[in-house]
Amino acid sequence: MAHMSDFLENKIIDWLLRAQAIGITGATAAAGTGPANVYVGLLTTSPADAGGGTEVSGGSYARVAVASSLANWAGTQAAASSTASSGTSGTTSNNNAITFPAPSGNWGSVAYIGIYDASSAGNLLFWAPLTTPKTVNNGDPAPSFAAASLSIQLDN
């Protein structure tokens, strides 16, 4: 099994989430700078389960758009960094709070987070279990992830 280099981890994170050119020798201009946004969603069941997980729906729920930029996602060298990635962890995190709409209905027990390439439907790019599942009901405050609390790590 081959392992991904720190160089490639940094390039993929910066291209996919931080609006940077891929910067790999031989890459074409068509490689561009990745998606303009990624969309953070909440799930009640695991994407690893048959059916691919159940995303929250109804009650004012919507995925949250996060613009791909150096300002919104940290470089791999440190939380809150806003320069090109140069670290060795293959890990980035959100530089700003990610806040969902306030629920106007019961969303159920949210146990997973997903990051997608579209505001609805689309493709699941990353997912992870929450440290502690949270039941979200009508009238609860808008669910939010504080800065640096949502980490994405490329497996090496």
Secondary structure by P-SEA (a helix, b strand, c coil): cccccaaaaaaaaaacccccccccccccccccccccbbbbbccccccccccccccccccbbbbbbbccccccccccccccccccccccccbbbbcbbbbccccccccccccbbbbbcccccccccbbbbccbbbbbcccccccccccccbbbbccc
